[in-house]
Amino acid sequence: MAEIIQRDGTWAFDGTTVRITPGLHRSVPLFRQTYGEIAVPLEAVSGVVFEPERKRGRLRMRLREGADPLLQATGGRLPDAADPYRLAVDVDRAGVAEYVAEEIRRALLLDQVPKDPTKTYLLSGPPVPVSVRSSDGTVSFDGLQVRIDWADTSDRVKRATGPRIIALGDLVGVEWLPNSGYEDGFLRFVTRETAFSKLPPEKDPYALDLWGSARRDLLTALVATAVTSRLPHPSTRAVGDHAGRPPQLPAGAASRADHHDVLLRRLRELGELHRDGVLTDEEFAMTKAVILRGF
């Protein structure tokens, strides 16, 4: 057993699995504490290094492309402190950190673990049901459907549409960008209909606009990961982006007639909101222009 215990967490390797457990110190991000322990099978690991620094070093693990739904959902956008595959190491524990890294590298060599992309997820996502309250509303996922309940501070267009329920079978992807505290983020659920219409997150009834507490909004990555882990693996898509960016629909997935029907339906819904007085003339004109640009 090779093990290193630090304030931010513990890495333990038994020859087949690397168990990464978050620390209990208050400096550990809420996302890491909530995500909990991660069991990384050796066959999911691409490499591991220890990067010594003057005051504190860093253990860093690389996973094979497509092995982890968390990395697929977040696309490398997790802040360093919230990334479970990075561990800050005190200078006096540098030797232990290098030993752990060397033991993992030796096992990778002996087991001849390939480094090419995987054809299935080798790690599981968060257990369901999972529910997160964000600045724009509460998003929940029970394994079969996503539900969004808007907050009182959500845009009028969203609140007028009521709770949004999306069946897992209707989804083709999830787009996630964290709220950095300086720039807003979003969690967008992409369906075959909405893939062609890119409303801004604050107006999109299929997206949460993340503008509040960066610490709490980061938890929306839990839902993004839980959904991603239950969607078809990127390797099964006719056209997929394995670099962590949002998946694109296969060419010809929707005919021109389907495309036109979606446009008419979105404009009809928008017109009804305008006639009912939910949208002002200015809001109606602006949202209509955005929809037309998206199509």
N, C-alpha and C positions, 0 to 999 in steps of 0.2 A: 504494500500500500504506500503510495506517494501522496503526501498531503501537505497543504499549506493553509494556515489559518491566519487571516488578517482582519482588520477592523471592518472592512467593506464586505468580507465574505470568506468562504472556504472552498477550495478546490481539492477534491480527493479522487485519486485514480487507482482502480483495483486491477488494472490490466485489460479490462473490457469496456469500462464505462467511466466517464469523467462526471462526477457529481458536483454541481456548482450550487452552493447554498448562500443566499444573501446574508450579510451581517445584520445585527440588530441595532447597530449604532444609529443615532438620529441623523447622521450625515448620509446614510444610505437612501437613495431616492425612493419615494413611495411606490413607483412602478416596479422596482426590483423587489421590494418587500412583498408586494401584492402578487407578482408573477410567481414567486416562490422558488423552490428547488428545481433545477433542470438536470435531467439525466441525459448526458450526451453519449450515445454509443460510439465506440471507436471508429466504426465504419462511416460515421458522419463527419469525422475530423479530416481536414485537409492539411493542417499544420499548426504548430504552436511555437511561440517565441517568448523569450524574456528580454525586455528592453530596459537595461539599467539606466538610471538617471542619477543626477547628483544627490537629490534628497529622497525621492521615491521612484522605484522602478515600476514596470508594468508587465504583467503576464497577459499575453494576447493570443487567443485561439481563433483560427480560421476554419470555417466549416465548408464542406463541399456545396457547390451551387445547387440549390433545390432541395437541400436536406432539411431545412428548418423553416416552418411556416412563419415564425416570428421575423426572421430576416427577410423572407419573401414579402410579408405584409408591410414592413417598415422600410424596406429598401435602403438600409444603411443610414437612415435618418435619425436613429436614436441618439440622444446626447451621450457622450462618452461615459458619464457617471451612471447612466441607466442601462448601458450595454452589458449584458450578463457575461459576455465573452472577453471582458477586460477586467483585470484585477490589479488595483494599486498595491504595491509591495513596499514595505518599509526597507530601508537600506540595509539594516542588520539581518534581514531575512532573504537577501538576494541569493545566497547560496542554496537555500531551500527551494526558492522559486526556479532556479536553473535546474535543479535536480528533478523537480516535477515535470518541467518542460522536456528534459532529456528522456525521462521514462516514457512519456507519451510518444515522443519521436521514435524511440527504439521500438515500441510496440507497433507503431504504424509501419515501420520498416519490416519487422518480423512477419506481420500479418499481411504485408503487401497490399495495404489499403489503397485503392485507386484515388486519384484526385479529380477525375472527370465528374461532370454533373450527375446527380442521382435522378432516377426515374420515378421516385416516390418520396414522400416525406419520411425521414427517419426519426424525427422527433414529433411528439404530439403537441398540439396547441393547448391553450388553457381549457380546463373543464367547463362544461356548460350545465346549467344556465349561467350566463355572465351578464352583469348589468353595470353601467357606468353613468354617473351623472356629470355632465359637462356644462360649459358655459352656455351652450345653445339648447340643451335639453338632455333627456335621459335616453340612452340607447341600450337595448337589451337584445340578447340572442339566446335562444333555447335549443339550438341545434337544428331547428327546422325553419325558423323565420326570424327576421330582424324586426324589431319594433322601435320606433322613434316617437317619444312624447315631447313636444316642444315646451320650452320654458316661457315664462311670461315676458322675458326679454328677447325672445326670438322675433324675427321679422314677421310683419303682419301677413305676408303672403303664406308663410309656413303655418302660422297659427290658424289661418283661415282654412287650410286643407285638412286640419285635424291630425290625429296620430297617423303615422305612416307605417304600414306593415308590408314587408317584402319577403316573399317566400324564397328559401334558399335556391330552389330550382330556377327562379327568375334572374338570379345574379350571374354575371359573367366576370366580376372582379370587384376589388376594393381598392380605393385610392386613399392614402393617408399621408398627411404632412403635419408634423408637430407644431404646436404653438410655442414659439421660441421665447416669448415674452417681449420680443421686439416686433415680430411679424406674426400675423394670425396664421393658424393652421386650419386643417379641415379633415373630416372623415367622410368620404363619399362612397355610396353604394352604387355600383354601375350595373344597370340592367341592359337588355338588348334595345329597349326603347330609349333610355336616357343616355346611352353611349354616344349618341349623335348630337345631344344638346348639352352644351357646357354653360349652364347658368353659373353666376358667381355663387360661392358657397352660402353667402348670407341670404340668397333668394332661392336656392335649390332645395326642394322638399325631400330630396334624396341625400342630402349632405348636412353634416353638422359643422357649423362655423365655430372654430375654436379660438376664442379671443380672451378668455378669462384667466384663471389660474393655470400657468404652464405646468405646474406640478400635478394638478388634478386632471387637466385635459390630456396629459400624457397617458393616462389610464385607458383612453379610447383605443390605444394600440392593443389592449387585451381583446376587445371585440373584433378589431380588424384581423388579429391573428386567429381567433377562434373561427371566424367565418372563412378565412383563407385556407385553414387546415382542412375544411370540409368541402372546398371547391375542387374541381379537377386539377391535378398537378400540372404545372406549367409545361412539362414534357409531353402532355397529351394534347395540347392545343395545336391547332393547325398553324397558327401564327402566335407566338408567345414572346414575351420579353423576359429573359431570365436574369436581367440585371437589377431586378427589384422595382422596375417602373411599372405603372399600371398596364394590365394586359389589354391588347387590342382585339377587336372582333376579327374573325377570319374574313378574308376578302369574299364578298358576295353573301355574307351572312344575312343581310336583309335586302330585299329587292327594292327597286325604286318606288314601287307601289306601297310597300310597307313603310318606307321612309316618308312618303308623302302623307300616309295615314297618321303617322306619329306626329308630324308637324301640325296637321289640322286638329288633331285631338288636343295638343298642348295649347294651341291658339284658342280653341273653343273654351277650354277650361279657364284660360286667362280672361277671355271676354266675359264669362259668367261672373268671375270675381269682380270685374270692373263694373258690370251692370248692377251687381248687388251692393255696390258702394264700399267693398272691402279694399279695393285699390283706387288710389287717386288717378287723375288723368296722367300726371307725370310718372307715377309708378307703373301704370299700364303701358305707356309709351316706351319707357326704358326697358322693362322686362320683355316686351314684345320684340324690341330691337335686338336684345341679347339672344332670344330664341332663334330669330331669323338668321343671325350671324352664325349660330351654332349649326344650323342646317345648311 
